[in-house]
Amino acid sequence: MALVDHEQLTRGFFRGVSSTTLFRRFFDAFGVWGGMGLDDSSRSDQIYSAWSKLDRELHKELDQAIRRVNDLGREKARWAMLYRARDRGVANWDTLTPQKLAMTLFIEHRTDFEEVYSHYTIEKTENLDILIGRTPVPCDPSPDVLDRFKKELAIVLKRKAHGDRLKVEPGAPHPKKWMVAVPHETQPRSYLEFDDDDEITSKDSRPIYEMVLIYYHGNGVLKVKAGRGKQKSHDVAACFATHVLGQDALHFRHCDVVDFNALRDPEFSFDPAPEDHFKWARPTRVKFRKRATSEASWDVHYKDDADGGKSVLQYLESQGITLRDIDIESMTLRFMFKRNERDFKNVTLALPEGCTLDDTSVDRFIERTLVRWRLLDPKAKERLSRVGPS
């Protein structure tokens, strides 16, 4: 069940992989390398040109595979891939580009590739809302229960006219979670743009699924994507709780994980402790409302990556705006690690439960740091900490 459109595949992906050996192994697996007019001295642009001339209809499986590798070969999945590669003994794992990491995992460690891909294409869907149940409840609905849920869901999604024609797609069986999605009934709107060859190409402008629901029955966590705004997510959660889990409509609530009040403590500091592995950490972006004029929301970026540089909060203070004057809604922190300037991790926290951490060793280290700084509630976070890549 693919829940997002593929990312645009350009020659930049081929340059990022930058390995004729990897591409030869990849295309050989689909039996096309010998007919592409390439050899071991071919460059990335030549490989891209040869690939672009292949008939997509004759090579659907290959086309789908390379687009999936391209989807994952991006900075958002880099840390999850890095530590999978390290654990599998991939040579020079910490120096590989995201594109080369994705291609290496696809060729050499397919199970790891599929697990990370599942998380970053399904569970990183835009507008995903996280809720938490009072207690974990088993979830193994019968066909009759699923059919009743589908009919109620049609009402929640304002699709009364479609009735039984509403298409609900359960995900493949999984030991930790139960998934279901509702695709858009109309085709995604498209827009035109120029590709790398200065030719006009069409690109979809919205996800292909109207609703995505992922329930972790082991700890009672629910992830919902049901359009913009939180009200429809609450309505879908209530429908799921009553018609699938057999609970009341208020079973799920937002999990209050994030708390920015600690920043107002005069003793608060982002400085690393002696046992920490990062050089420095500082806020680079903050979204807030001024208490005097709460109807307006402000979103301020200030990035200074120099050692000893200024944070966005220090910048605001230099402009006469202090923490006493504002209520923070979200904040992005950059953690710079010690090996080289490329090793940084951006983490965004947002009220009440927004947190972009996953389940890698680096993310768990950052999580412990945020708990120590009292920006995360460890008891609430504990129930959410095992809903990253399986």
Beta strands, then each sheet from edge to edge (+ up, - down):
strand 1: 129-133
strand 2: 169-170
strand 3: 177-183
strand 4: 190-194
strand 5: 200-204
strand 6: 209-216
strand 7: 221-225
strand 8: 252-254
strand 9: 278-290
strand 10: 293-301
strand 11: 326-337
strand 12: 344-350
strand 13: 354-355
sheet 1: 2+ 3- 6+ 7- 1+ 8-
sheet 2: 4+ 5-
sheet 3: 10+ 9- 11+ 12- 13+
end
